[in-house]
Amino acid sequence: MPWIGLEGGFSIGNNYQGEIPQVVNTYQLTNNLTRIWGNHTAKFGVDVRQQRYLMTNFGALNGQFSFFGGGPNNIGYTNLVPNYLLGLVDSYYQTGAQTSHFYSNAVYLFAQDSWKITPNVTLNYGLRWELNTPAADRFRRVQSFRAGLASTQFPCRLDPDNPLVGVFGSQDCSPTGPARAVFPLGLGIPGDEGVPDGLFRTYYRAFAPRLGLAWSPPWQSGWLAKLTGGPGNSSVRAGWGMFYNGPIEGLILAQLVPQPPFGISSNITNMFLSTPFLRQDGTIVPNPSNGILNPRRGDPVDYSVFRPILLYGQLPAELRPQYSVQYSLTLQRKLQDDLLVQVGYVGTQGHRLLLTRDINFGNPQTCLDLNRILGPGTCGPFGADNEYFVPAGAIPAGVTLHLPYGPQRTVTGPNNPAIRLVGLRPFSSPFCNPLTGEGCPPDGVPVFASLFERQTAGNSNYHSLQVLVDKRFEEKGIQIQAAYTWSKSIDNASSFENIVNPINPRLSRSLSLFDARHRLVVTFDYRLPKVTGRRWLGGILNNWAVSGIAVYQTGFPIRITSSDDLELMNSFDFELPGQPDLVGRFRTFDPRRNNLYFFDPAAFAPQELGTIGNAPRTICCGPSIHNYDVTLRKNIPINERLRIEFRGEFYNLFNQTQFLNPRGNITEGENFGRVTRARDPRQIQFALKLFF
């Protein structure tokens, strides 16, 4: 059955993202050389690899029905069950299936030297060069968007039984043919000019220098010796380095398929549950679903049946690799033979990080102008792929209509002639001239919907103070270690699944979803003292040990979002870019005493129509973590070669309720601000292990 989900309510079905069975093989050849001369230790190395991903992406074969609310026939309740019962779906997504065989090559070279300048000073320096070729599909069944490109790999020709043949009077839908209005101008396929098999150019300038310094203070007398403990009792370490990310992950590659002409990829808005290809305004959307598509090169394809074409995981012509700059300064001091203290600063700057950006989002200003000219409700949420007609003279004098495409981007009333828009996105209908209607799809279905591009345009920064204390009581068999981190991490996308502000990605900059401001971890290990006396008593009571981990951490930031498309962009991938307005002070509660509410939902309000909202992408912070895990173990020797270990492991020992982050989507109605999930309760497990 298809997947059906109500925002803030239930979901049913079993095919939300579809299965992606895959076989991944890595072939590697590596060689290293070490040369020592004098006080230098030099190392050189080469690493050559080929990675292969053989996968079948079944996608959403059965379809996905999503209810967000906010559509033209929305009932108006925060509870979306009435919309579900009436079949008023806000978004329907369906794909086909396809098999791909991606491969990429990599060459890594490095050279480094460890120079012992003096007995207590060591300098490490090196350089690494990385070459990762773009992953290419051996079947060449991938595609990407290049504005203005007219693909020549599969000529566009309407099927003889396509109703549009009678409208155009021809089957020729090439860029110069009578039916060019439905040609996907911009859809590039390997073999087209500027579209290599790997979709983007290889980057050859990934040089990564590294530098490190270790110094042990040598002072033997005076106050400096007292401060450092004398030779060998303290050390100072500093490091700096650049680190590149490897090849693009298989999950991202899987999003390249199946898409036209190798599979259906459609996201239809404002339709019915029983007839997903019939919109609520009566427009019929083509349905090309037909299993795995494998057209031969040069064979004609009827691209009109794929409209509106939704492209996920698109890769630009220039995709430079991600990299980070990491640096640290650490001071270590041995206070006693069994007591060590370490204090350090650790920082990381992330550059060119992978994120998702819709380069074909709906124009909210056009939608607002249409409402002003034709009346409220003419254009609304999830309406970026609809057809709009402005009669001649309908624009009042002095009123301006902003056009998303065409030779003229604004029209100030009174207008003459009439204006026709098929979609409100920059590339909705590439040949459409709104002022004349020439080149506009006659059935009101645009050529392109959202075009989600994976860009290396993200950035992040992380700063932290890290303190470590290690204490041993050897005579008592006790070891205790405590590690504390005070840190802050900021980015504009914590993963490629985060949709950034499509107009200005910098406005998405906020606390990272994984930011943990304070974190204290205490571990201990205690070997219980042996019992002397009777042998049988020692066999029971001896060789026991207990260890544990206690974690205290402040909560993670809460993702604040909205799914009702009040921003009028109709840009839905993993999430929509909309966010509510922050209208009050953000206050948190104890969910146990406030009907499971963790924060006050009244601090937020739906954003003004046509805006993304002023709330930050994330807000600090969710429920904290207080967790205790304990392990009890006993060694049972059998003879010199055999022994048995018994273990009893107790997770969340005190069975504390530890809530996960509350719901941060304002579209979820009464669940907004509530915690609905918790971490695991107490779990106990026992095990026996035989050593031989």
Beta strands, then each sheet from edge to edge (+ up, - down):
strand 1: 3-6
strand 2: 11-12
strand 3: 22-37
strand 4: 40-57
strand 5: 64-67
strand 6: 88-95
strand 7: 98-118
strand 8: 121-132
strand 9: 136-137
strand 10: 144-145
strand 11: 187-188
strand 12: 206-215
strand 13: 234-244
strand 14: 265-272
strand 15: 309-314
strand 16: 323-336
strand 17: 339-358
strand 18: 387-390
strand 19: 400-402
strand 20: 410-412
strand 21: 419-422
strand 22: 448-473
strand 23: 478-491
strand 24: 510-511
strand 25: 518-527
strand 26: 544-553
strand 27: 558-559
strand 28: 581-582
strand 29: 604-605
strand 30: 618-619
strand 31: 625-637
strand 32: 643-651
strand 33: 683-691
sheet 1: 2+ 1- 5- 6+ 14-
sheet 2: 3+ 4- 7+ 8- 12+ 13- 16+ 17- 22+ 15+
sheet 3: 3+ 4- 7+ 9-
sheet 4: 3+ 4- 7+ 8- 12+ 13- 16+ 17- 22+ 23- 24+
sheet 5: 3+ 4- 7+ 8- 12+ 13- 16+ 17- 22+ 23- 25+ 26- 31+ 32- 33+
sheet 6: 10+ 11-
sheet 7: 18+ 21-
sheet 8: 19+ 20-
sheet 9: 27+ 30-
sheet 10: 28+ 29-
end
